[in-house]
Amino acid sequence: MRSGRQLIPIDGIFMRRLFCYAFILPCVIAMSTVARAVEPVVRTAAASGASEPAFSVMTWNLEWFYDDSKRDNYSKLAIEKSSPTRGHWNWRRDAVAKSIASVKPSVVALQEVEGQRVLWYLSRALQREHALQYAEYAIEGNDRYTEQDVGLLVTKPVDVLTMMRGNVTAQMRSEETYGSVTKHLAAILEVPVGDELETVLIVNVHLRSGEQGAELRQKQVASLVRWLQVWEKTPVHIVVLGDFNTEEVAGKVRPGSELSMLMSRGTRDRSDDLVDLLVMSDAPRQQTHLLNGKQFDRILVSRSLVDDDPKRRDLCLRSVAVRNDLAIRAGVDHKEDHWERYWEMDASDRDLSDHYPIIAEFEVR
């Protein structure tokens, strides 16, 4: 059963902490849509050793990550998109676990998952096959058509202090500028930095897709901006990531677009803008999806995670990469095969998703 528990994030000690953000930069990774999977393009933000990062985040839309059981699926579409057999589900679960285990992120933000149960199956596979301990977090959303949800996997020493979901109030609805975000999850994380704890607000979102959904995406972002005004009062840092389904091109985000609105957080003050880490790639073009040139997925962070504070040891960006190699198998799937004949393909050829994960690593400086 998909389930989640909403906790109330109150701890006055964090209210004294300050943070800042800044202006945006976007970017791109070039990737071939033929034959073989290409190597990920990584931009290292600063010279660093080979040691493990102090904190890392991955965002990945797993494209209908549903097990074979249909007992808790109610919509026709959810039933159709479930794994056809237990064997097929086991293969997909273990293949995704292997990709995650190869990079061992502190936090894995996943979209298009069936719910907390499949996250638990995934965390068990990570433990059983790779000796990695992840805890799973989800709050059931209200997308009754697809029944898709978002969720988090988190490993020590990072801890989840609390989880939240936003609600569109009656007052917000009366203004007709806000929209329901059916698939989102916010959490406040505690990240050890030396003898101190730094708090990170992470918001995992999956917004409405398609050009026809542009108007609704604008309203969904308006709701996210409104909720951020409340959620951000506690943490030192902010990370907003996931599948934004945006048509905006990194580095050329149009003023007034939904992505521009989210990055600016609805203010004219550029000092609090979020930074699009996709810009940190050295590649002149990049994509995060099977469709050529599409950059649906993003990791946006507060400037506090990019700039080093010389007055104290803190988290600072080390590298960012679009890891298409973690999703692509023998070669990039043909669109028709991937979307129409997926389970008929040989397992060694199937890409794990039509989205490619983005990973950002942070070190202590």
Secondary structure, DSSP 4 states (H G I P E B T S, - for coil): -----------GGGGG----------------SSSSPPPPPEEESS---SSPPSEEEEEEEEEEE--S--TT--SHHHHHHS-SSHHHHHHHHHHHHHHHHTT--SEEEEEEE--HHHHHHHHHHHHHHH----EEE------TTT--EEEEEE-TT-EEEEEE-----HHHHHHT-----SSEEEEEEEEEETTEEEEEEEEEEEPPPSGGGHHHHHHHHHHHHHHHHHHTTS-SEEEEEEE----PPTT-PPTTSHHHHHHHTT-S-GGGPPEEGGGG-S-S---SBSSTT---EEEEE-GGGTS--TTS--EEEEEEEE-GGGT--SSPPPHHHHHHSGGGS-TTT--S-SB--EEEEEEE-
